[in-house]
């Protein structure tokens, strides 16, 4: 609660049924991450939401938004970790801001091909295909190590990207919200 204004927290505690959520909150899964205090609460909720949808399964929850975030939970409902890398917009912004002449693109005008034939199509190809290859590579690695892996796709860019991903995935647009709701129910 360090980031919240104390008087506002007091008003909420007095007038509502406020739930304080942190890395120490009781969860319907076990966190085996080496530094749980640094684990994003969105990542925890994402993992809890995945387990709620597919209990006792090996799960890879892929959030595609500001960052590309992968969270893995095994069939014992143990959160083991994952990865974080730049999302689509961050990649386009970095190419534009960290170079002198590259234009700023977005996925709105990006339909990647295998071969970029001008600067814009080369940028689009690199960013969109690059993130897709990254996701597919992770799915391949996790699938090789964990049987019957279920991949869930969520986040602001999930709808756009899933049409380019060749692996079988399960769309879960409100996975973090589902997880937050499960955490609240678990703590009632």
Buried (B, 14 or more C-beta within 10 A) or exposed (E): EEEEEEEEEEEEEEEEEEEEBEBEBEBBBEBEBEEEEEBBBBBBBBBBBBBBBBEEBBBBBBBBBBBBBBBBBBBEBBBBBBEEBBBBBBBBBEBBEEEEEBEEBEBEEBEBEEEBEEEBBBBBBBBBBBBBEBBBEBBEEBBEEBEEBBBBBBBBBBEBBBEBBEBEBBEBEEBBEBBBBBBEEBEE
